[in-house]
Each structure stands twice: as structure tokens, then as C-alpha cells.
Amino acid sequence: MRILAIETATEACSVALFDGSACIAHDHRVLGRGHAEALVPMIAALPDKGRADRILVSLGPGSFTGVRIGIATARALGFAWGAEVLGYPTLSLLAAMAQAEHTEGVTVCMNGGHGEWFVQNFGSDDGIVGDAQSLTPDAVRQMGTHVVIVGNRAKECAALFSDKKIALEWLPNAQHTQSLEEANLTHDLSPIYGRAPDAVPQKVAL
């Protein structure tokens, strides 16, 4: 089975093509912005223009625009190719990347919005210990973390604590999606925003 993985939830944009469990081509770029312009050419540069039987795409939380671009592209390619499209949580991918090297529990800490971080604790058995939350640094200090912290806010998070932490300042990479457990994959392609919307709909007067 050919599998195309798409990761666009952060400042990184990455794609990977697998033949079974073997990665046969990948591209990972830290863009900041410009995912919409870069993603399709990156896929087209893969062998057979990235054509696959299954497509995996990040659902977030992360960049609102990046997540939507990734999902829209995955949907369009899935329709064109008749491929199965599955989503996965971005934080679960980072946890799987860290646990490939550190078997103990890990905490994922990523940039959120409005001075908050997206944080989630994962257990040593790859099971989720806590839900993904958008928290201020003070709230993260009170919650506590595992010894291993991964994500683009890992070093800042580790600095909150007096005990020694292992900070892996990584961004999610589509090349590592094969490390995800099947339970992390879903047919529901709804974006995971990680925090409530800033605007509250006005009540309609009756």
C-alpha cells in the first residue's frame, strides 16, 4: 500500500511517501508561512507525483490556516485518486517521534495563541494521559510535565521547573507518521483547534 502523509499544522511543512512501512521519499521545510503555495509542488515532486492508496493528514492543533490547507489538499487528492483519507492529532505525532527515542512518558508543548501553549501529556505505553489543552505558562507549571518535553516550546517549558528536563525542540515531521498507533487515525477530518473561539456569536433577538 502506498501512503502519503501531509503535515502542515505548524511553521513546518512536510510530506512523505511510504511503500508499506518504508519511506521512499520525503520533504520537510520550515516555512513559517506560505504552506498553500509550497504544499502541492512538494507533493508533485514525490515519486508518481505522490499518488497513494491512503492519505494521512494532520488535524492540529496548530496554525488555523495551515491545518485547513492540509485537510483541503488531502480531501481533494483523496477524491481524485479514490484514496482513503485519515486524520491524526499533531501532538500525537510529536509524542510518537519523542517516544521512538525515549520510552518513558513525554509532554508535548507547542506554540498556541495569545501567549498560551498547546500541551498534552502522553504515557510510556503510548496512551494519552491527559487531553490536549491551551494553557498559560503558569498553568503548565502547576499542571506538571514528564521529564521529556518535545515541541517548539519545549525549552521554554523545561525552564519553568527546577528539576532536570530533557527538552526536544522539534517540529512535527510527516516522515515519522508510521510511528503513530492505528488508534490515532480517524476518518473524521474536523480540525482540532485546541482552544475555544475568540469571538462569541451574538444572541439573536426574538
N, C-alpha and C positions, 0 to 999 in steps of 0.2 A: 504494500500500500504506500502510495506517495502522500506525504503530509506537508502542507505549507503552514508555517507559523508566522504570525504577524504580531509585532509588539510596538505600540505607538502611544502608550499611556503616559510617558514621561518625556523629558527632553531628548531621550534616546529614541531612535527609530531603527528597528531591526527586523529582518526577515530571515527565515531558514527553511530549507527544503530537505526533507527526510525521505529516504527509501527504506521503509521498515523503521528500525531504530537507528540507522546510520544517517548522520548528517552529511549530505553530499554537496551542499553549498549554503553559504550564509553571508549576510552583510549587516554590520552594526555600526551606526553613525550617531554621534551626539550632535544633534542639530540645534537644540533649543526650540526653534520654530521652523516652519517650512515642511512639516510632515506631508501635507497634502500634495506638494509638488514633488517630493522625493519618493514617496512610497511606491507608486505604480512603476516608475522606472527601475527601482530596486528589485521589484518582483519580476519585471520583464527581463532583467539581466540574469536571472537564475536559469538553470538548465530547463529546456522545454517551456521557457517563459513562466516557470513556477507552477505549471499545471499539476494539480494534485487531486486525490480522491477524497481527502479530508482537509479542512482548513481550521486551524486553531487561532483564535484572536483574543487579545487582552480586553477585558471589560472594565478595567480600572480597579480601584480609584486612582485618579491622577488628573492629567490635563483634560478638561472637558472637551476641547477641540480635538486633541489627539485621539482620545477614546472613540469619539464619533467618527473620525476619519477611518480608523482601523476597522470598526464594525461595518461601516458602509462599504468599504472596499471588500471585506470578507464576504458580505452578503452578495455583492454584485458578482464576484468571481464564483461563489458557490452556485449561483443561479446559472451563470454562463457555462460552467463545467459540469453541472449536475453533481456537485460535491457536497458532502456533509459538512456543515459549519458548526463548530462548537466554541464556546467562550470559556475563559478561565480568569480568576481573580489575579490581578497584577501582584498583590502582596504574597499570594501563594507561590508564584513563580520565584520571587526573590527568596522566600523561605527554602524552597527546594534547591536553589542554587547554593545557599549557605550550608544546608544540611548535607550536600554532596561532599563537603569537606569537614564539617563539624557535626557529629552525630547527636550532640545534645540539643536541647531546646533553643530556639532562636527568636529574637524580636525583630520585626521589620519596622523600620522608621523612615518614612518618605515625606518629602515636602508636600504640605497641604495648601491651604489658603488662609488669608487673614491671620498670619502668624501662627497657625496651627500645623501639626504634623499628622499624617496618617500612620497609625500604629496598630500592630497586631502581634500577639504572642502565639507561637507555634510550639507544640510539644516535641519531644525527642522521637516519638513514634509517627511523626508527620501529621498527627492530628491537631486540629485547631484548639488551642487552649482558651482563646478569647476572641470576641468579634472585632472586626476592623472598626477603629474609632478615629475621629478627628479631634485631637486634643492639643491643648496648650502645653508648652514645655513643663510648666509647673504641675499640670495634671499627670503628665508622663512620669515625673519624679515621684509623685505619690502612688501611682499605679505600680511602678517597678518594672524591671525588664529581666530577660535572661542575660547570661554572661556574653553571649554572642549577639551582636546587633548588626543588622545589614540594611543598606539603603542609602540614599543620598543625604540623609540627615543623621547617619549612624554616629559620626564623630561628635557632633553637637549633642546628641542624645547621651552618648557614653560619658561626656564631660559633666553631666548632671549628677553623677553618682561618685561616691568616694571609693567604692570597691572597683577592682580592675575589670574592665570590659574589653572584649575583642570587637573592634569596630571595622566592619567591611563596607567601605563607601562605594557600593556598587549600584549600577542601574540595571533594570531588567533586560534580559537578552533572549531573543527568540530561539537562539541556538540551544538553550537549555530546557525548552518546553518538554522534551522527552523525559525529564526528571519528575514531571508532575504526575501525581496519582490520578487514575481514571475518575475518582470521586470528585476531583477538582474541575472536571469538564462538564459543561451544561449546554443544552440546546437553547436555553433562554439567553438571548443576546441583549438583554436590557443592560445599559451601562450601570456600573457601580460608582456612585458619586462620592460616597464616604462621609457626606455631611448634608444637612438639610439645606434647601434652597435659601438664598439670602432674602429674596422677595417673598412676601406673603400675599396671596391673592386677596383682593378686596371682596368683602361680602356684597352680594347683590341685594339691593333693597327690593322688598316685595311690595 
